[in-house]
Amino acid sequence: MWFTVLCILLSIADEISPSAEEYRLLQELKEVSI
């Protein structure tokens, strides 16, 4: 479930603008899911 959400967020963030802030947020989410 979390992996799917992360993938969707990654694709959206990549389309809009792959910024450092978005990447950091995704890393935090990944840590929480683990």
CYANA upper distance limits for C-alpha pairs under 8 A (distance plus 0.5 A):
  1 MET  CA      5 VAL  CA      6.91
  2 TRP  CA      6 LEU  CA      6.60
  2 TRP  CA     30 LYS  CA      8.35
  2 TRP  CA     33 SER  CA      6.99
  3 PHE  CA      7 CYS  CA      6.67
  4 THR  CA      8 ILE  CA      6.76
  5 VAL  CA      9 LEU  CA      6.64
  6 LEU  CA     10 LEU  CA      6.46
  6 LEU  CA     26 LEU  CA      7.28
  6 LEU  CA     29 LEU  CA      8.34
  6 LEU  CA     30 LYS  CA      8.12
  7 CYS  CA     11 SER  CA      6.70
  8 ILE  CA     12 ILE  CA      6.69
  9 LEU  CA     13 ALA  CA      6.41
  9 LEU  CA     26 LEU  CA      8.24
 10 LEU  CA     14 ASP  CA      6.42
 10 LEU  CA     26 LEU  CA      8.13
 11 SER  CA     15 GLU  CA      6.69
 12 ILE  CA     16 ILE  CA      6.73
 13 ALA  CA     17 SER  CA      6.16
 13 ALA  CA     18 PRO  CA      6.03
 13 ALA  CA     19 SER  CA      8.26
 13 ALA  CA     22 GLU  CA      7.25
 14 ASP  CA     18 PRO  CA      5.24
 18 PRO  CA     22 GLU  CA      7.35
 18 PRO  CA     23 TYR  CA      7.75
 19 SER  CA     23 TYR  CA      6.96
 20 ALA  CA     24 ARG  CA      6.61
 21 GLU  CA     25 LEU  CA      6.74
 22 GLU  CA     26 LEU  CA      6.78
 23 TYR  CA     27 GLN  CA      6.78
 24 ARG  CA     28 GLU  CA      6.79
 25 LEU  CA     29 LEU  CA      6.75
 26 LEU  CA     30 LYS  CA      6.65
 27 GLN  CA     31 GLU  CA      6.78
 28 GLU  CA     32 VAL  CA      6.80
 29 LEU  CA     33 SER  CA      6.68
 30 LYS  CA     34 ILE  CA      6.80
